[in-house]
Amino acid sequence: MLDDQLRSQLAQYLAHLKGPIELRAALDDSAASREVATLLEEIRGESPLVSITTEIPPGVRVPSFAVARPGHPSRVRFAGLPLGHEFTSLVLALLHVSGHPPKVSAEALHQVRELNQPLKFETYFSQSCQNCPDLVQALNIMAALNPDIEHVAIDGALFQSEVEERQILAVPTVYLNGERFGQGRMELEEVLNKVDKSGQERKAQELSKKGVFDVLIVGGGPAGAAASIYAARKGIATGIVADRFGGQVLDTLAIENFISVEHTEGPQLLQRSNSTCSRIRSI
C-alpha cells in the first residue's frame, strides 16, 4: 500500500507520538475494506504505540476507521482510504490525537477548546484534491481537542451513493450536524469564524478599538490586494475587509493570465502578496 519513501516518512513522524493510539476499524469483506486493513497494518508496523481494534458502531460507514486514544471516544474518523493528498491529514491526525500540539495559534487553540456545543462535521474529499487537506486537517484538530466535536473525512469516490444523494458537485464539501456547511478550501480560523458566535463578538470588539482607516477595501482577492498595496505605498491608512486574504484565487491552480506573471499557483501568489504587504507595513 505504501512505498518505501512514504513508509520511511511515516516512521519518522510516528516517532513523535505523545502516547498510544488505537485504530478502530469498521470493515467488511469488500475489496475496499481489505485495502483499508492493509493500510492500518502498515501503520501499526511503524510504531509500537499503535494498535488496531475492530468495531462497527451503529451508523458508521464501512469501510472506515477511527483514530483515538485508548479508553476515549472515537471523534476523528476516515471513511475510505486517506491517501494521495490526504495522507498528510492521516499522519497529522495520528500525531494530534496522541497529544502532539498542532502548529496553529494559541488563540485558535483556546477558541477550539472553549466551544461548548455538539458539532458533528462530515467532509467529502478526493485523493487528488489539493484544496481538501487544509479543511480536513482543521476539522480533525477541532475534534482531537474538543470532546464535543466529531469529524469524519469521507472519500467521495468510495461513497458515490451519498455524493449523488447530497448532490455534491465539488470537493471539499462539508456538512455540520446534517446540514451543508460550506464548500471549497477553508482553514481553521475560517471554520471557527463560522461556528463560534462569541468569537465573532470578540473580534468585533477588537476591531472597534482600532483607529479610523482612510481607505477601507472590501475583498481580499487579487484586486483588493493590489489596491491595498498601492494605497499603503502612498502612506494612506488602509484596511481590508474579507473572509480570507487571497480570495478564490487560493483555490486556483495553473494561473497563466495574471498581469506580469507568466505562470503561478494560487497559494504561491498569496504567499508573495503577504510578503509584500508585510514589508509595506514595516516601512
C-alpha positions in Angstrom: 0.0 0.0 0.0 2.8 2.5 1.0 6.0 2.7 -1.0 9.4 2.7 0.8 9.6 6.5 0.8 6.2 7.0 2.4 6.8 4.3 4.9 10.1 5.9 5.9 8.4 9.3 6.3 5.6 7.7 8.3 8.1 6.1 10.7 9.8 9.5 11.2 6.6 11.2 12.1 5.3 8.4 14.3 8.4 8.8 16.4 6.8 12.0 17.7 3.7 10.3 19.1 3.0 11.5 22.6 1.1 8.4 23.7 -0.6 5.2 22.5 -3.0 5.4 19.5 -5.9 3.0 18.7 -7.0 2.5 15.1 -10.7 1.3 15.4 -11.5 -0.4 12.1 -15.1 -0.8 10.8 -14.6 -3.3 7.9 -16.5 -6.0 5.9 -15.4 -8.5 3.3 -15.2 -6.0 0.4 -12.0 -5.2 -1.5 -12.1 -1.6 -0.2 -12.1 -2.9 3.4 -9.1 -5.2 2.6 -7.2 -2.1 1.3 -8.0 -0.2 4.5 -6.9 -3.2 6.6 -3.6 -3.3 4.8 -3.0 0.4 5.3 -3.7 0.1 9.1 -1.4 -2.9 9.4 1.4 -0.9 7.7 0.8 2.0 10.1 0.9 -0.4 13.1 4.1 -1.8 11.8 5.9 1.5 12.1 5.3 2.2 15.8 4.8 0.1 19.0 2.4 2.8 20.2 -0.2 2.0 17.5 -2.7 -0.8 17.9 -5.7 -2.0 15.9 -9.2 -3.0 17.1 -12.3 -3.8 15.1 -15.8 -2.4 15.8 -18.8 -1.4 13.7 -20.9 1.0 15.8 -24.4 1.8 14.5 -24.5 4.3 11.7 -20.8 4.2 11.0 -19.7 4.0 7.3 -17.9 0.8 6.1 -15.1 0.7 5.4 -13.8 3.3 7.8 -11.5 3.7 10.8 -11.3 6.0 13.8 -8.1 7.4 15.3 -8.4 7.5 19.1 -6.7 7.2 22.4 -7.4 4.0 24.3 -10.3 4.5 26.6 -11.5 7.6 24.8 -14.4 8.1 22.3 -13.9 7.9 18.6 -14.0 11.5 17.3 -11.7 11.5 14.3 -12.6 9.1 11.6 -11.6 8.4 7.9 -14.2 6.7 5.7 -12.2 5.2 2.8 -8.5 5.5 2.1 -6.8 8.8 3.1 -4.1 8.5 0.5 -2.8 10.9 -2.1 -3.1 14.5 -0.8 -4.9 13.2 2.3 -2.0 11.1 3.5 -0.6 14.1 5.4 -4.1 14.6 7.0 -3.9 11.0 8.3 -0.3 11.4 9.7 -1.3 14.7 11.4 -4.4 13.1 12.9 -2.3 10.4 14.4 0.0 13.0 16.0 -2.7 15.4 17.2 -4.9 12.7 18.7 -1.9 11.4 20.6 -1.4 14.8 22.2 1.2 16.4 19.9 0.4 20.1 19.7 -0.9 21.4 16.4 1.0 24.2 14.7 -1.7 26.8 15.0 -2.0 30.0 17.1 -2.6 29.8 20.8 -5.7 32.0 20.3 -7.2 29.4 17.8 -6.4 26.5 20.2 -8.1 28.3 23.0 -11.1 29.1 20.8 -11.5 25.5 19.8 -11.4 24.2 23.4 -14.0 26.8 24.5 -16.6 25.7 22.0 -19.4 24.1 24.1 -21.9 22.9 21.6 -22.1 19.4 19.9 -20.6 19.7 16.4 -20.6 16.8 14.0 -18.7 17.5 10.8 -18.6 15.4 7.6 -16.2 16.3 4.9 -16.2 14.8 1.4 -12.8 14.7 -0.3 -11.0 13.1 -3.1 -7.4 11.8 -3.0 -6.4 14.2 -5.9 -7.9 17.3 -4.4 -5.3 19.9 -3.4 -7.8 22.1 -1.6 -9.2 19.4 0.7 -6.3 18.8 3.2 -6.5 22.2 4.8 -10.2 21.7 5.7 -9.8 18.1 6.7 -6.9 18.9 9.0 -8.6 21.9 10.6 -11.7 19.8 11.5 -9.5 16.9 12.7 -7.7 19.3 15.0 -11.0 20.6 16.4 -12.2 17.0 17.0 -8.9 16.0 18.6 -9.0 18.9 21.1 -12.7 19.2 22.0 -14.8 16.3 23.3 -18.0 17.9 21.9 -16.7 17.8 18.3 -16.6 14.9 15.8 -15.3 14.7 12.3 -15.4 12.1 9.6 -13.5 12.6 6.3 -15.2 10.7 3.5 -13.7 9.6 0.2 -16.4 10.6 -2.2 -15.2 8.1 -4.8 -15.9 5.2 -2.5 -19.3 6.5 -1.2 -20.9 7.5 -4.5 -24.4 7.0 -3.3 -24.0 9.7 -0.7 -22.4 12.0 -3.2 -25.4 11.6 -5.5 -28.0 11.8 -2.8 -26.5 15.0 -1.4 -25.8 16.4 -4.9 -22.2 17.1 -4.1 -20.6 18.6 -7.3 -17.2 19.6 -5.9 -14.8 18.8 -3.1 -14.2 19.6 -0.4 -17.8 19.9 0.7 -18.5 19.8 4.4 -21.7 19.2 6.4 -22.3 20.2 10.0 -25.0 18.4 12.0 -26.5 17.1 8.8 -26.7 20.5 7.1 -24.5 21.8 4.3 -21.9 24.0 6.0 -19.5 25.0 3.2 -17.6 24.2 0.1 -14.1 24.9 -1.0 -10.8 25.4 0.7 -11.1 26.6 4.4 -8.6 26.9 7.2 -9.1 26.6 10.9 -9.7 30.3 11.6 -12.4 30.4 8.8 -14.2 27.4 10.3 -14.1 29.0 13.8 -15.4 32.3 12.5 -18.5 30.5 11.2 -19.3 28.4 14.2 -18.2 30.5 17.2 -20.6 33.3 17.7 -18.9 34.5 20.8 -15.6 34.6 18.9 -17.3 36.9 16.3 -18.3 39.3 19.1 -14.8 39.3 20.5 -13.3 40.1 17.1 -15.9 42.9 16.6 -14.8 44.4 19.9 -11.2 44.2 18.9 -12.0 45.9 15.6 -13.9 48.7 17.3 -10.7 49.5 19.2 -8.7 50.2 16.0 -8.2 53.7 14.6 -10.1 55.1 11.7 -8.9 54.0 8.2 -8.5 56.5 5.4 -9.5 53.7 3.0 -11.4 50.5 3.6 -11.1 47.9 0.8 -13.8 45.3 0.6 -12.4 42.0 -0.7 -9.1 40.3 -0.2 -8.6 38.8 -3.7 -6.0 39.9 -6.3 -7.8 43.3 -6.9 -8.2 44.0 -3.2 -4.6 43.1 -2.5 -3.3 45.3 -5.4 -5.4 48.2 -4.2 -4.3 47.9 -0.6 -0.6 47.7 -1.6 -0.7 50.8 -3.7 -2.8 52.7 -1.1 -0.3 51.7 1.6 2.6 52.8 -0.5 1.1 56.3 -0.5 1.1 56.4 3.3 -2.7 56.0 3.5 -4.1 54.2 6.5 -5.6 51.2 4.7 -7.9 48.4 6.0 -9.2 45.3 4.2 -12.5 43.5 4.9 -12.5 39.9 3.6 -13.5 36.4 4.7 -9.9 35.3 3.8 -6.9 37.1 2.3 -6.4 35.7 -1.2 -10.0 35.2 -2.2 -11.0 32.5 -4.7 -7.5 32.6 -6.3 -6.4 30.4 -3.4 -8.4 27.6 -4.9 -6.9 28.1 -8.4 -4.0 26.2 -9.9 -2.0 26.9 -13.0 -2.7 30.7 -13.2 -1.4 31.9 -16.6 -3.3 35.2 -17.2 -2.4 37.3 -14.1 -0.8 40.6 -15.0 3.0 40.5 -15.3 3.1 36.8 -14.1 3.8 34.2 -16.7 2.8 31.2 -14.5 2.0 30.7 -10.8 -0.2 28.8 -8.4 -2.9 30.4 -6.2 -1.2 29.6 -2.8 2.2 30.8 -4.2 0.7 34.1 -5.4 -0.9 34.6 -2.0 2.4 34.0 -0.2 4.2 36.6 -2.3 1.4 39.1 -1.7 1.6 38.5 2.1 5.3 39.0 1.9 4.9 42.3 0.0 2.2 43.5 2.4 4.4 42.7 5.4 7.3 44.7 4.0 5.0 47.7 3.4 3.6 47.5 7.0 7.2 47.6 8.3 8.1 50.8 6.4 
